[in-house]
Amino acid sequence: MFKFIVFLFLDVVAFSGVLVATLPFVINNFGGSVFVVTLAFGLFSFFQFFVSPFWGNLSDKVGRKPLLILNCVAELIANILLAIATNLPIIFLARIIAGLFKTNISVGTAYIADITDKKNRAKGMGMFGVAFGLGFTFGPLIGGLIAGSDYSQQTLSYVAWLASVINLFNLIFVIISIKETNNKKVLNKYINKNLSTQMKIIKNPILFPFFLLIFFIYIVFAGMEGTIAVWTNDTFSWGPKEVGFVMLLAGFCQIIVQGGLLRILIKKYDEIQLIFSGFLSLIIGFSIIPSENVYLIPLAIIFLSYGIGISNPCINSVLSKKSEENKGLVLGTGYSCQAAARFIGQPLAGFIFLNFGKNIPFYFDVVFLIVVALMYMFFFKSLKIRL
């Protein structure tokens, strides 16, 4: 597992360093509004929505490693395009390439499921989250420090070039070090997947509530991710450097939650209970941000990090437990739901931000999650789901 964690960490460092710390400011330099920023974020997710189940399914058939290699190649090309970009169409082209061929989550979660048993599945997904947390800790921080508070297009391009170097190293690392994990003899017995099969999986009465939860959580969380850099710039005049420090805190919180706290809590509570606690934490976090109090922002980040850090691995754990014969397709479908939520949630947040005020998206998030939490309690009690 360690080698895979290294791959994932490097991949997320390169991805987040460009995406979170610098992409909003690059787009702003080319005259793009906050809506254009969120549209660029959402475009990546739009393509992920369509291809994630396909990549997950394909990894069940041909193996995980070839698609992890594809991920590295696509990220390398996308980041080189960002480094040489001179206009918005090139930036959007880079986002399309990254969206079409990004496989680290849909295939990566299947990889983790391959090497863990049911008892340790949630812990394995937690380690997956730790790698993400570490990547999102150091990626935006490195990108922000390179770009600086008084950023220029040149310093922003340096971040993309560094990300490209990391992608190239990661490509070599995957080819040399990562081993295949799926058992083709077992999988080939079961796999004959097509669109109709995928639709049956989505409609599965046991799996559907969890796909729905993924969608609901990420429609608001992704909106925050897409607008937070612009919101802090408008509110506190922060640049990439300060955004990098915000993500440093968020990353450390996720590491603590998924690397340590989750291991303790999963012994006392089941995944359903922990997902609900994640909802409550997200509601508190979103309600704090509109206060515009710079001293309360770290507290909001802590609550948001716990909310997403607990919910995501627990949902993936449940999905993988209930889909032993086609984990790649099911987990890929789950990520497809996440991508759909990002595609809708990010431009929606940008539209609300631009037309109704910078704080309104966060008020919307609070109300939306309260409604979802109430539905969540009723829905799961009525279904009497057992893990």
C-alpha positions as CSV (number, residue, x, y, z in Angstrom):
1,M,0.0,0.0,0.0
2,F,2.9,2.4,0.8
3,K,4.0,2.7,-2.8
4,F,0.5,3.4,-4.0
5,I,0.2,6.1,-1.3
6,V,3.4,7.7,-2.6
7,F,1.9,7.8,-6.1
8,L,-1.3,9.3,-4.9
9,F,0.4,11.9,-2.8
10,L,2.6,13.1,-5.6
11,D,-0.3,13.1,-8.0
12,V,-2.4,15.2,-5.7
13,V,0.5,17.6,-4.9
14,A,0.8,18.4,-8.6
15,F,-2.9,18.6,-9.1
16,S,-3.8,20.7,-6.1
17,G,-0.8,23.0,-6.3
18,V,-2.0,24.1,-9.7
19,L,-5.7,23.8,-9.2
20,V,-6.4,25.3,-5.8
21,A,-3.5,27.7,-5.3
22,T,-3.1,29.2,-8.8
23,L,-5.9,28.4,-11.3
24,P,-8.4,31.0,-10.0
25,F,-5.7,33.7,-10.2
26,V,-4.5,32.5,-13.7
27,I,-8.1,32.8,-15.0
28,N,-8.5,36.1,-13.3
29,N,-5.4,37.4,-15.1
30,F,-7.0,36.5,-18.4
31,G,-10.1,38.4,-17.5
32,G,-12.3,35.6,-16.2
33,S,-14.9,36.2,-13.5
34,V,-15.6,34.0,-10.5
35,F,-18.2,32.2,-12.7
36,V,-15.6,31.4,-15.3
37,V,-13.3,30.1,-12.5
38,T,-16.0,27.8,-11.3
39,L,-16.9,26.8,-14.9
40,A,-13.3,25.7,-15.4
41,F,-13.4,23.7,-12.2
42,G,-16.8,22.3,-13.3
43,L,-15.6,21.4,-16.8
44,F,-13.1,18.9,-15.3
45,S,-15.9,17.3,-13.3
46,F,-18.3,17.2,-16.3
47,F,-16.0,14.8,-18.1
48,Q,-15.2,12.9,-15.0
49,F,-18.9,12.2,-14.6
50,F,-19.0,10.4,-17.9
51,V,-15.7,8.6,-17.8
52,S,-15.2,7.6,-14.2
53,P,-17.5,4.5,-14.3
54,F,-15.8,3.6,-17.6
55,W,-12.3,3.7,-16.2
56,G,-13.4,1.8,-13.1
57,N,-15.0,-0.9,-15.2
58,L,-12.0,-1.0,-17.6
59,S,-9.7,-1.4,-14.6
60,D,-11.7,-4.5,-13.5
61,K,-11.0,-6.0,-17.0
62,V,-7.4,-4.9,-17.8
63,G,-6.0,-4.1,-14.4
64,R,-5.4,-1.0,-12.3
65,K,-1.8,-0.2,-13.3
66,P,-2.3,0.7,-17.0
67,L,-5.0,3.3,-16.0
68,L,-2.8,4.8,-13.3
69,I,-0.1,5.2,-16.0
70,L,-2.7,6.9,-18.2
71,N,-3.6,9.3,-15.3
72,C,0.1,10.4,-15.1
73,V,0.5,11.0,-18.8
74,A,-2.7,13.1,-19.0
75,E,-1.8,15.2,-16.0
76,L,1.6,15.8,-17.5
77,I,0.1,17.1,-20.8
78,A,-2.5,19.2,-19.0
79,N,0.0,20.9,-16.7
80,I,2.3,21.7,-19.6
81,L,-0.6,23.3,-21.4
82,L,-1.3,25.4,-18.3
83,A,2.3,26.4,-18.1
84,I,2.4,27.7,-21.6
85,A,-1.2,29.1,-21.7
86,T,-1.7,32.5,-23.2
87,N,-5.5,32.6,-23.2
88,L,-8.6,31.0,-21.6
89,P,-9.3,28.4,-24.4
90,I,-5.9,26.8,-23.7
91,I,-6.7,26.6,-20.0
92,F,-10.1,25.0,-20.7
93,L,-8.4,22.5,-23.1
94,A,-6.1,21.5,-20.2
95,R,-9.0,21.0,-17.9
96,I,-10.8,18.9,-20.5
97,I,-7.7,16.6,-20.9
98,A,-7.4,16.3,-17.2
99,G,-11.1,15.5,-16.8
100,L,-11.2,12.9,-19.5
101,F,-8.2,10.9,-18.3
102,K,-8.0,11.4,-14.5
103,T,-8.3,8.0,-13.0
104,N,-6.6,8.4,-9.6
105,I,-9.9,8.2,-7.6
106,S,-12.1,5.8,-9.6
107,V,-9.3,3.3,-10.1
108,G,-7.4,4.2,-6.9
109,T,-10.3,3.4,-4.6
110,A,-10.7,0.0,-6.4
111,Y,-6.9,-0.5,-5.9
112,I,-7.4,0.0,-2.2
113,A,-10.4,-2.3,-2.1
114,D,-8.3,-5.0,-3.8
115,I,-5.7,-5.0,-1.1
116,T,-7.9,-4.8,2.0
117,D,-10.5,-7.1,3.5
118,K,-14.0,-6.0,4.6
119,K,-12.8,-5.6,8.2
120,N,-10.1,-3.1,7.2
121,R,-11.8,-1.5,4.3
122,A,-12.8,1.7,6.0
123,K,-9.2,2.0,7.4
124,G,-7.9,1.5,3.9
125,M,-10.1,4.2,2.5
126,G,-9.0,6.3,5.3
127,M,-5.4,5.9,4.3
128,F,-6.4,6.8,0.7
129,G,-7.8,10.0,2.3
130,V,-4.6,10.6,4.2
131,A,-2.7,10.6,1.0
132,F,-5.2,13.1,-0.4
133,G,-4.9,15.1,2.7
134,L,-1.1,15.2,2.5
135,G,-1.3,16.2,-1.1
136,F,-3.8,18.9,-0.5
137,T,-1.6,20.1,2.4
138,F,1.7,20.5,0.6
139,G,0.5,21.1,-3.0
140,P,-1.4,24.4,-2.5
141,L,1.3,25.5,0.0
142,I,4.1,24.9,-2.4
143,G,2.1,26.5,-5.3
144,G,1.2,29.4,-3.2
145,L,4.7,30.1,-1.9
146,I,6.1,29.9,-5.5
147,A,3.3,32.2,-6.9
148,G,3.5,34.6,-3.9
149,S,1.0,37.1,-2.5
150,D,2.0,39.6,-5.2
151,Y,1.7,37.0,-8.0
152,S,2.3,37.5,-11.7
153,Q,1.6,35.4,-14.7
154,Q,5.2,34.3,-14.7
155,T,5.2,33.1,-11.1
156,L,1.9,31.3,-11.7
157,S,3.4,29.5,-14.7
158,Y,6.3,28.3,-12.5
159,V,3.8,26.4,-10.4
160,A,2.5,24.6,-13.5
161,W,6.1,23.7,-14.6
162,L,6.9,22.3,-11.2
163,A,3.7,20.2,-11.4
164,S,4.7,18.9,-14.8
165,V,8.1,17.7,-13.3
166,I,6.3,16.0,-10.5
167,N,3.9,14.3,-13.0
168,L,6.9,13.0,-15.0
169,F,8.6,11.6,-12.0
170,N,5.3,10.0,-10.9
171,L,4.9,8.4,-14.3
172,I,8.3,6.7,-14.0
173,F,7.6,5.7,-10.4
174,V,4.3,4.0,-11.3
175,I,5.8,2.1,-14.2
176,I,8.7,0.8,-12.1
177,S,7.1,0.4,-8.6
178,I,3.4,-0.1,-8.7
179,K,2.2,-3.8,-8.9
180,E,-1.0,-5.0,-10.4
181,T,-3.6,-6.0,-7.8
182,N,-6.8,-7.3,-9.4
183,N,-7.4,-11.0,-9.9
184,K,-8.4,-11.3,-13.5
185,K,-9.4,-15.0,-13.1
186,V,-12.0,-14.1,-10.6
187,L,-13.1,-10.8,-12.2
188,N,-13.4,-12.2,-15.7
189,K,-16.0,-14.7,-14.4
190,Y,-18.3,-11.9,-13.4
191,I,-17.6,-8.9,-15.6
192,N,-19.8,-8.1,-18.5
193,K,-20.5,-4.5,-17.9
194,N,-22.3,-2.1,-20.1
195,L,-24.5,1.0,-19.7
196,S,-27.5,-1.0,-18.7
197,T,-25.6,-2.8,-16.0
198,Q,-24.3,0.5,-14.7
199,M,-27.8,1.8,-14.5
200,K,-28.9,-1.3,-12.6
201,I,-26.1,-0.6,-10.1
202,I,-27.2,3.0,-9.6
203,K,-30.8,1.9,-9.1
204,N,-29.8,-0.8,-6.6
205,P,-31.9,0.1,-3.5
206,I,-29.0,-0.6,-1.2
207,L,-26.4,1.3,-3.2
208,F,-28.6,4.2,-4.4
209,P,-28.8,6.1,-1.1
210,F,-25.1,6.2,-0.9
211,F,-24.7,7.4,-4.5
212,L,-27.2,10.1,-3.5
213,L,-25.3,11.0,-0.4
214,I,-22.1,11.5,-2.4
215,F,-24.0,13.8,-4.8
216,F,-25.5,15.9,-2.0
217,I,-22.3,16.3,0.0
218,Y,-20.2,17.3,-3.0
219,I,-22.6,19.7,-4.6
220,V,-22.0,22.0,-1.7
221,F,-18.4,21.1,-0.8
222,A,-17.3,21.6,-4.4
223,G,-19.0,24.9,-4.6
224,M,-17.0,26.1,-1.6
225,E,-13.8,24.7,-3.2
226,G,-14.5,26.6,-6.4
227,T,-15.2,30.0,-4.8
228,I,-13.0,30.1,-1.6
229,A,-9.9,31.6,-3.3
230,V,-12.0,34.4,-4.9
231,W,-14.0,34.8,-1.6
232,T,-10.8,35.2,0.5
233,N,-9.3,37.6,-2.1
234,D,-12.4,39.8,-2.0
235,T,-12.8,39.6,1.8
236,F,-9.2,39.7,3.0
237,S,-7.2,40.6,-0.1
238,W,-5.5,37.2,0.1
239,G,-3.4,35.8,-2.8
240,P,-2.1,32.3,-3.7
241,K,0.3,32.3,-0.7
242,E,-2.5,32.8,1.8
243,V,-4.7,30.3,0.1
244,G,-1.9,27.9,0.4
245,F,-1.7,28.3,4.1
246,V,-5.5,27.8,4.4
247,M,-5.1,24.5,2.5
248,L,-2.2,23.6,4.8
249,L,-4.6,23.7,7.7
250,A,-7.3,21.8,5.8
251,G,-4.8,19.1,4.8
252,F,-3.4,18.6,8.3
253,C,-7.0,18.3,9.6
254,Q,-7.8,15.6,7.0
255,I,-4.7,13.7,7.9
256,I,-5.6,13.7,11.6
257,V,-9.2,12.7,10.8
258,Q,-8.6,10.0,8.3
259,G,-5.2,8.9,9.5
260,G,-6.0,8.7,13.2
261,L,-9.5,9.7,14.4
262,L,-11.3,7.5,11.9
263,R,-9.5,4.5,13.1
264,I,-10.7,5.2,16.7
265,L,-14.2,6.1,15.8
266,I,-14.8,3.2,13.5
267,K,-14.3,0.9,16.5
268,K,-17.2,2.5,18.4
269,Y,-19.5,3.6,15.6
270,D,-20.6,2.2,12.3
271,E,-20.2,4.0,8.9
272,I,-23.8,5.3,8.9
273,Q,-23.4,7.1,12.2
274,L,-20.1,8.6,11.2
275,I,-21.5,9.9,7.9
276,F,-24.3,11.7,9.9
277,S,-21.7,13.3,12.1
278,G,-19.9,14.5,8.9
279,F,-23.1,16.2,7.8
280,L,-23.4,18.1,11.1
281,S,-19.8,19.2,10.9
282,L,-20.2,20.5,7.4
283,I,-23.3,22.5,8.4
284,I,-21.4,24.2,11.2
285,G,-18.4,24.9,9.0
286,F,-20.4,26.5,6.2
287,S,-22.4,28.6,8.8
288,I,-19.1,30.1,10.1
289,I,-17.6,31.4,6.9
290,P,-20.2,34.2,6.2
291,S,-19.2,35.9,9.5
292,E,-16.2,37.2,7.6
293,N,-14.1,37.0,10.7
294,V,-10.6,36.1,9.8
295,Y,-10.0,34.5,13.2
296,L,-12.9,32.1,12.8
297,I,-11.9,30.9,9.3
298,P,-9.5,28.3,10.8
299,L,-12.4,26.9,12.9
300,A,-14.6,26.7,9.8
301,I,-11.8,24.8,8.0
302,I,-11.5,22.3,10.9
303,F,-15.3,21.6,10.8
304,L,-15.3,21.3,7.0
305,S,-12.3,19.0,7.0
306,Y,-13.8,16.7,9.6
307,G,-17.1,16.6,7.6
308,I,-15.6,15.6,4.3
309,G,-12.8,13.6,5.9
310,I,-15.2,11.3,7.7
311,S,-18.0,11.1,5.2
312,N,-16.0,10.2,2.1
313,P,-14.1,7.1,3.2
314,C,-17.1,5.8,5.1
315,I,-19.3,6.0,2.0
316,N,-16.6,4.4,-0.1
317,S,-16.2,1.7,2.5
318,V,-19.9,0.8,2.4
319,L,-20.0,0.8,-1.4
320,S,-17.0,-1.5,-1.6
321,K,-18.4,-3.9,1.0
322,K,-21.6,-4.3,-1.0
323,S,-19.9,-4.8,-4.3
324,E,-17.2,-7.3,-3.9
325,E,-17.5,-8.7,-7.5
326,N,-17.4,-5.4,-9.3
327,K,-15.7,-2.9,-7.0
328,G,-14.1,-0.9,-9.8
329,L,-17.4,-0.2,-11.5
330,V,-19.3,0.6,-8.4
331,L,-16.6,2.9,-6.9
332,G,-16.2,4.5,-10.3
333,T,-19.9,5.1,-10.4
334,G,-19.7,6.7,-7.0
335,Y,-17.0,9.0,-8.1
336,S,-19.1,9.8,-11.2
337,C,-21.8,11.0,-8.8
338,Q,-19.2,13.2,-7.1
339,A,-18.1,14.5,-10.5
340,A,-21.7,15.3,-11.4
341,A,-22.1,17.2,-8.1
342,R,-19.0,19.2,-8.8
343,F,-20.0,20.0,-12.3
344,I,-23.4,21.4,-11.0
345,G,-22.2,22.7,-7.7
346,Q,-19.2,24.7,-8.7
347,P,-20.8,26.8,-11.5
348,L,-23.9,27.2,-9.4
349,A,-21.9,28.6,-6.5
350,G,-20.1,30.9,-8.9
351,F,-23.4,32.1,-10.4
352,I,-24.8,32.8,-6.9
353,F,-21.6,34.5,-5.8
354,L,-21.5,36.8,-8.9
355,N,-25.2,37.7,-8.9
356,F,-26.4,37.6,-5.3
357,G,-23.3,38.2,-3.2
358,K,-20.3,36.4,-2.0
359,N,-21.8,35.0,1.2
360,I,-25.1,33.7,-0.2
361,P,-23.6,30.4,-1.5
362,F,-22.6,29.5,2.0
363,Y,-26.1,30.3,3.4
364,F,-27.5,28.1,0.6
365,D,-25.1,25.3,1.7
366,V,-26.3,25.4,5.3
367,V,-30.0,25.2,4.4
368,F,-29.5,22.5,1.8
369,L,-27.5,20.3,4.2
370,I,-30.0,20.7,7.0
371,V,-32.7,19.4,4.6
372,V,-30.5,16.6,3.4
373,A,-29.6,15.6,7.0
374,L,-33.3,15.4,7.9
375,M,-34.0,13.3,4.9
376,Y,-30.9,11.2,5.6
377,M,-32.2,10.3,9.1
378,F,-35.7,9.4,7.8
379,F,-34.5,7.5,4.7
380,F,-32.0,5.3,6.4
381,K,-34.2,4.5,9.4
382,S,-37.0,3.5,7.0
383,L,-34.7,1.3,5.0
384,K,-33.1,-0.2,8.1
385,I,-29.8,-0.7,6.3
386,R,-27.4,-3.1,7.8
387,L,-23.7,-3.1,7.1
